Each structure stands twice: as structure tokens, then as C-alpha cells.
């Protein structure tokens, strides 16, 4: 039963995750507003694919169905903080700030 619950809910994982878990929303509104380009930028910048964690253990990239802020699409959630109205430049700035933290 525990295994069933742990594998059903996306917020649980059986694998270790990075220090920063980046969840990219791919709901209808986010998809229409450019979620695909957000995935592409993150995969390129982090050198990982969705479902993977960087070799240094800092970042994990995941896809989620909805973050509940459709009016600010496209959106991501990093750990517990949500970012909306994203552009390629904003994504790069967010990653730059996270990389500065130790």
C-alpha cells in the first residue's frame, strides 16, 4: 500500500531528488503560453531531461499537470516557490540566482 501511494502522487519520489526540484507546469494554458520552450531552456541550461537530476545533485526537473496559477502562464515551481509569466530571460535569471547559493 505504501508503494502504491508513493508512486501515485507526483510530490513523492522513490529516487533522490536535487536540492532544487523544478516542476514545469504543462496544463492547457501553460502549454499554449510556451511551456515547451520552458522545458527546452531548462533542459539545455541544466543538461538534463525531465525526470532527471543534475550530476551535482542540485537540480531535478519534473513535469506537473497544473500549478493553479493559469492566469500567470507559463509557470514553474521550484521547491515551494511558484514563478509565473516566464520568459527565457526570467528562467535564466532564476537559475543564475539559484546557482549562486551554496
C-alpha positions, -999 to +999 in steps of 0.1 A: +000+000+000+028+024+008+045+017-025+012+024-043+008+058-026+044+068-031+043+060-068+008+076-074+015+111-062+040+132-081+052+150-050+065+117-036+096+100-052+114+068-047+146+083-061+167+110-045+159+145-058+180+175-062+184+204-037+161+224-061+131+205-076+119+224-106+084+215-116+073+228-150+035+232-155+022+217-187-015+224-182-035+237-212-029+274-205+008+269-198+012+247-228-004+274-250+017+301-235+050+284-241+057+256-216+075+237-244+101+264-247+105+265-209+113+228-209+138+233-237+156+261-219+158+242-186+170+210-203+197+229-222+208+250-192+208+221-167+220+195-192+193+170-181+159+158-193+126+157-175+127+132-147+165+136-142+187+152-116+220+170-123+252+152-116+260+176-088+226+168-071+215+205-072+186+204-097+158+179-105+135+186-135+099+174-134+066+180-153+034+186-135-002+189-147-011+222-131+002+246-105-030+265-102-019+299-115-032+296-150-036+334-152+003+337-150+011+310-176+037+297-183+047+288-147+072+267-128+075+258-091+109+255-075+106+237-042+077+256-027+080+289-046+060+295-078+071+317-107+048+328-134+047+349-166+080+333-175+102+343-204+135+327-215+154+356-198+135+352-165+143+314-165+180+321-170+179+348-142+163+324-118+188+297-125+217+322-121+204+332-087+200+296-076+235+286-087+249+315-066+235+299-035+256+274-017 
